[in-house]
Amino acid sequence: MLQDMFPLRSNIPDGVDLLLKINVTVAASTWLLETDRLHPGVVSGPAAVTPNGLNVFAATGVASIQIPTGYKVKHARVSVSAPTAVAADQRSADWTWSAAQELSGAFGIAITDRAVPALANPVVNSVIWAALTLETI
């Protein structure tokens, strides 16, 4: 499965894992979160671009995703897969979260250039992968 949402069998009460795939189609404006494998209303973004994609681009090097009401992010793993092995195309990824975001249900992804520690957009045809562990609040 490329992405899905499923209950956890661990010590996190009422926890779920949420696996996300984001396709970078236009580096500076269009990062499409694939929604075809997700339950309706699980995540949302600024605008639907295709029947199964939401544009989650927020600013240079930043994606913003709305997670389900009643959940908070317990843990996240984020990575960027560039279309080539060229050093200039490589990026690092991390996730952002604050008390205010926890109340609003917003989840942020920050992408930085590996060579220069500054926010940077992934190159076209990159894929951003995010695996979130959510728990009820």
Backbone as CSV, one residue per row, in Angstrom:
resi,resn,N_x,N_y,N_z,CA_x,CA_y,CA_z,C_x,C_y,C_z
1,MET,0.831,-1.185,0.000,0.000,0.000,0.000,0.871,1.242,0.000
2,LEU,0.538,2.192,-0.812,1.287,3.437,-0.829,0.967,4.286,0.382
3,GLN,-0.283,4.373,0.736,-0.649,5.141,1.911,-1.978,4.647,2.438
4,ASP,-2.163,4.847,3.720,-3.375,4.357,4.348,-3.400,4.879,5.775
5,MET,-4.497,4.642,6.456,-4.610,4.985,7.869,-5.117,3.742,8.579
6,PHE,-4.387,3.307,9.604,-4.780,2.076,10.257,-4.502,2.167,11.751
7,PRO,-5.276,1.411,12.581,-5.075,1.465,14.030,-3.744,0.845,14.442
8,LEU,-3.201,1.365,15.526,-1.936,0.859,16.043,-2.172,-0.279,17.017
9,ARG,-1.247,-1.209,17.032,-1.269,-2.274,18.028,-0.037,-2.066,18.908
10,SER,-0.102,-0.990,19.693,1.037,-0.636,20.538,0.506,-0.074,21.849
11,ASN,1.350,0.646,22.548,0.957,1.212,23.836,0.317,2.589,23.713
12,ILE,0.041,3.051,22.497,-0.592,4.358,22.323,-2.101,4.142,22.270
13,PRO,-2.831,4.612,23.290,-4.279,4.385,23.288,-4.954,5.118,22.136
14,ASP,-5.839,4.439,21.453,-6.588,5.028,20.336,-5.672,5.669,19.304
15,GLY,-4.515,5.080,19.066,-3.572,5.628,18.111,-3.775,5.071,16.716
16,VAL,-3.384,5.862,15.733,-3.422,5.419,14.342,-2.147,5.879,13.652
17,ASP,-1.736,5.124,12.657,-0.644,5.552,11.793,-1.254,6.121,10.529
18,LEU,-0.755,7.249,10.089,-1.238,7.918,8.890,-0.056,8.057,7.950
19,LEU,-0.108,7.380,6.807,0.979,7.398,5.846,0.584,8.305,4.679
20,LEU,1.435,9.288,4.359,1.114,10.287,3.340,2.175,10.317,2.241
21,LYS,1.719,10.540,1.022,2.607,10.702,-0.121,2.253,12.031,-0.785
22,ILE,3.265,12.884,-0.958,3.074,14.188,-1.578,3.949,14.264,-2.819
23,ASN,3.347,14.509,-3.975,4.075,14.620,-5.239,4.326,16.087,-5.552
24,VAL,5.594,16.431,-5.784,5.946,17.807,-6.140,5.835,17.935,-7.653
25,THR,4.793,18.636,-8.125,4.588,18.783,-9.569,5.076,20.127,-10.085
26,VAL,5.006,21.161,-9.251,5.599,22.471,-9.556,6.336,22.871,-8.286
27,ALA,7.650,23.003,-8.373,8.476,23.177,-7.176,8.023,24.321,-6.280
28,ALA,7.661,25.454,-6.853,7.363,26.636,-6.058,5.881,26.879,-5.830
29,SER,5.020,25.890,-6.143,3.596,26.181,-5.935,2.674,24.976,-5.804
30,THR,3.034,23.811,-6.305,2.083,22.704,-6.317,2.710,21.423,-5.780
31,TRP,2.314,21.096,-4.533,2.720,19.847,-3.897,1.436,19.090,-3.613
32,LEU,1.181,18.033,-4.375,-0.095,17.337,-4.300,-0.062,16.162,-3.327
33,LEU,-0.870,16.266,-2.291,-1.050,15.179,-1.343,-2.037,14.188,-1.941
34,GLU,-1.584,12.940,-2.122,-2.477,11.921,-2.678,-3.524,11.542,-1.634
35,THR,-4.781,11.591,-2.039,-5.867,11.304,-1.104,-6.681,10.086,-1.502
36,ASP,-6.342,9.443,-2.610,-7.168,8.333,-3.091,-7.187,7.129,-2.160
37,ARG,-6.177,6.960,-1.289,-6.149,5.826,-0.364,-6.587,6.208,1.046
38,LEU,-6.914,7.474,1.264,-7.266,7.935,2.602,-8.773,7.996,2.777
39,HIS,-9.202,7.813,4.018,-10.624,7.943,4.316,-11.057,9.387,4.111
40,PRO,-12.284,9.639,3.651,-12.744,11.011,3.439,-12.633,11.835,4.721
41,GLY,-12.144,13.053,4.574,-12.045,13.965,5.707,-10.876,13.726,6.635
42,VAL,-10.000,12.775,6.305,-8.869,12.504,7.186,-7.892,13.667,7.187
43,VAL,-7.578,14.180,6.018,-6.678,15.321,5.921,-7.283,16.333,4.962
44,SER,-6.841,17.562,5.089,-7.284,18.586,4.152,-6.145,19.559,3.912
45,GLY,-6.237,20.287,2.837,-5.240,21.271,2.478,-5.938,22.479,1.893
46,PRO,-5.177,23.438,1.386,-5.764,24.672,0.882,-6.712,24.481,-0.298
47,ALA,-6.383,23.596,-1.235,-7.221,23.507,-2.433,-7.113,22.145,-3.088
48,ALA,-8.238,21.643,-3.555,-8.224,20.409,-4.323,-7.776,20.737,-5.737
49,VAL,-6.758,20.050,-6.235,-6.231,20.314,-7.564,-6.704,19.251,-8.544
50,THR,-6.799,18.038,-8.086,-7.288,16.943,-8.912,-8.306,16.184,-8.057
51,PRO,-9.048,15.277,-8.634,-10.006,14.525,-7.816,-9.371,13.802,-6.637
52,ASN,-8.107,13.425,-6.747,-7.470,12.708,-5.635,-6.204,13.403,-5.150
53,GLY,-6.160,14.725,-5.220,-4.987,15.431,-4.747,-5.324,16.770,-4.131
54,LEU,-4.625,17.108,-3.047,-4.770,18.408,-2.398,-3.431,19.120,-2.456
55,ASN,-3.438,20.387,-2.818,-2.214,21.164,-2.833,-1.900,21.601,-1.406
56,VAL,-0.813,21.097,-0.839,-0.457,21.413,0.540,0.723,22.388,0.616
57,PHE,1.135,22.952,-0.520,2.211,23.948,-0.521,1.741,25.182,0.254
58,ALA,2.565,25.661,1.205,2.200,26.838,1.997,3.134,28.015,1.742
59,ALA,4.425,27.744,1.609,5.440,28.779,1.377,6.711,28.054,0.949
60,THR,7.747,28.804,0.638,8.998,28.173,0.227,9.440,27.142,1.249
61,GLY,9.537,25.893,0.821,10.009,24.815,1.673,9.044,24.373,2.761
62,VAL,7.790,24.795,2.689,6.841,24.479,3.761,5.540,23.901,3.203
63,ALA,5.099,22.782,3.779,3.799,22.202,3.469,2.941,22.277,4.725
64,SER,1.645,22.490,4.545,0.719,22.548,5.673,-0.418,21.569,5.426
65,ILE,-0.646,20.695,6.391,-1.666,19.658,6.269,-2.570,19.726,7.489
66,GLN,-3.859,19.649,7.274,-4.821,19.630,8.366,-5.120,18.171,8.723
67,ILE,-4.830,17.795,9.960,-5.097,16.416,10.383,-6.490,16.331,11.002
68,PRO,-6.987,15.126,11.239,-8.349,14.990,11.752,-8.562,15.660,13.104
69,THR,-9.754,16.200,13.300,-10.128,16.784,14.579,-10.087,15.697,15.655
70,GLY,-9.575,16.069,16.813,-9.529,15.117,17.916,-8.252,14.308,17.997
71,TYR,-7.313,14.551,17.087,-6.025,13.860,17.105,-4.884,14.843,17.271
72,LYS,-3.779,14.366,17.800,-2.537,15.137,17.805,-1.421,14.225,17.327
73,VAL,-0.345,14.832,16.823,0.788,14.053,16.323,1.642,13.615,17.499
74,LYS,1.773,12.315,17.657,2.619,11.750,18.713,4.059,11.619,18.213
75,HIS,4.192,11.260,16.939,5.516,11.068,16.334,5.367,11.208,14.827
76,ALA,6.420,11.667,14.166,6.382,11.785,12.705,7.754,11.486,12.128
77,ARG,7.736,10.939,10.932,8.950,10.713,10.157,8.683,11.259,8.772
78,VAL,9.566,12.108,8.291,9.368,12.756,6.995,10.650,12.626,6.187
79,SER,10.507,12.360,4.881,11.672,12.297,4.010,11.302,12.798,2.620
80,VAL,12.331,13.165,1.859,12.143,13.626,0.484,12.945,12.710,-0.422
81,SER,12.295,12.238,-1.476,12.966,11.413,-2.470,13.069,12.212,-3.756
82,ALA,14.293,12.608,-4.124,14.511,13.381,-5.345,14.492,12.443,-6.554
83,PRO,14.159,12.981,-7.745,14.091,12.122,-8.934,15.456,11.674,-9.463
84,THR,16.519,12.323,-9.007,17.864,11.956,-9.458,18.808,11.889,-8.262
85,ALA,20.002,11.377,-8.487,21.007,11.305,-7.428,21.926,12.523,-7.437
86,VAL,21.579,13.543,-8.211,22.396,14.751,-8.287,22.393,15.453,-6.926
87,ALA,23.552,15.802,-6.425,23.660,16.408,-5.093,22.815,17.671,-4.966
88,ALA,22.740,18.470,-6.017,21.986,19.730,-5.961,20.484,19.510,-5.802
89,ASP,20.004,18.310,-6.130,18.570,18.017,-6.008,18.182,17.480,-4.635
90,GLN,19.151,17.165,-3.799,18.857,16.532,-2.513,18.336,17.538,-1.489
91,ARG,17.373,17.111,-0.681,16.776,17.949,0.355,16.632,17.136,1.631
92,SER,16.578,17.839,2.742,16.284,17.237,4.035,14.877,17.650,4.432
93,ALA,14.229,16.831,5.240,12.857,17.139,5.650,12.705,16.933,7.146
94,ASP,11.852,17.749,7.735,11.534,17.623,9.145,10.088,18.043,9.326
95,TRP,9.546,17.830,10.497,8.174,18.228,10.739,8.134,19.293,11.812
96,THR,7.120,20.131,11.752,6.973,21.214,12.718,5.646,21.058,13.442
97,TRP,5.660,21.441,14.704,4.459,21.295,15.524,4.584,22.241,16.701
98,SER,3.518,22.904,17.065,3.521,23.792,18.227,2.214,23.599,18.976
99,ALA,2.121,24.179,20.165,0.890,24.060,20.956,-0.297,24.641,20.189
100,ALA,-0.070,25.745,19.493,-1.157,26.369,18.718,-1.588,25.455,17.578
101,GLN,-0.622,24.816,16.927,-0.957,23.902,15.843,-1.700,22.685,16.369
102,GLU,-1.348,22.256,17.571,-2.030,21.094,18.134,-3.513,21.388,18.322
103,LEU,-3.847,22.596,18.753,-5.248,22.963,18.944,-5.986,23.057,17.612
104,SER,-5.299,23.548,16.572,-5.951,23.730,15.273,-5.922,22.471,14.417
105,GLY,-5.069,21.512,14.789,-4.955,20.289,14.002,-4.067,20.450,12.780
106,ALA,-3.268,21.509,12.723,-2.378,21.728,11.582,-1.072,20.970,11.797
107,PHE,-0.528,20.471,10.714,0.748,19.755,10.748,1.621,20.361,9.667
108,GLY,2.845,20.731,10.006,3.727,21.351,9.033,4.907,20.470,8.683
109,ILE,5.338,20.560,7.433,6.544,19.887,6.968,7.498,20.964,6.483
110,ALA,8.736,20.912,6.948,9.749,21.880,6.533,10.820,21.163,5.719
111,ILE,11.103,21.690,4.536,12.099,21.121,3.623,13.283,22.086,3.552
112,THR,14.481,21.577,3.728,15.670,22.421,3.636,16.655,21.849,2.620
113,ASP,17.435,22.746,2.036,18.496,22.342,1.127,19.586,21.675,1.958
114,ARG,20.080,20.530,1.541,21.104,19.842,2.330,22.425,20.600,2.353
115,ALA,22.727,21.296,1.270,24.002,22.013,1.205,23.951,23.324,1.984
116,VAL,22.805,23.968,1.992,22.644,25.259,2.668,21.504,25.109,3.677
117,PRO,21.738,25.364,4.948,20.677,25.167,5.936,19.595,26.260,5.874
118,ALA,18.824,26.233,4.817,17.741,27.205,4.647,16.573,26.511,3.963
119,LEU,15.367,27.021,4.180,14.185,26.449,3.540,14.362,26.463,2.033
120,ALA,13.972,25.393,1.379,14.098,25.272,-0.073,13.041,24.326,-0.595
121,ASN,12.559,24.593,-1.783,11.571,23.712,-2.394,12.253,22.482,-2.995
122,PRO,11.617,21.325,-2.903,12.150,20.152,-3.605,12.043,20.375,-5.114
123,VAL,12.855,19.685,-5.872,12.793,19.813,-7.327,11.548,19.100,-7.850
124,VAL,11.142,19.455,-9.064,9.979,18.841,-9.702,10.166,17.330,-9.771
125,ASN,9.095,16.596,-9.576,9.044,15.130,-9.570,9.626,14.503,-8.310
126,SER,9.922,15.313,-7.301,10.304,14.754,-6.006,9.049,14.222,-5.321
127,VAL,9.262,13.317,-4.368,8.157,12.793,-3.569,8.493,13.020,-2.102
128,ILE,7.541,13.582,-1.370,7.689,13.784,0.070,6.864,12.691,0.752
129,TRP,7.502,11.934,1.621,6.824,10.875,2.366,6.712,11.301,3.820
130,ALA,5.537,11.123,4.416,5.347,11.432,5.833,4.586,10.283,6.487
131,ALA,5.111,9.811,7.594,4.442,8.772,8.387,4.159,9.380,9.754
132,LEU,2.891,9.588,10.055,2.487,10.231,11.307,1.862,9.200,12.243
133,THR,2.234,9.250,13.493,1.539,8.482,14.507,0.661,9.464,15.254
134,LEU,-0.651,9.260,15.162,-1.610,10.158,15.793,-2.223,9.478,17.006
135,GLU,-2.566,10.290,18.008,-3.312,9.770,19.148,-4.464,10.708,19.440
136,THR,-5.498,10.181,20.040,-6.662,11.007,20.354,-6.331,11.942,21.514
137,ILE,-6.987,13.109,21.495,-6.790,14.077,22.591,-8.099,14.311,23.309
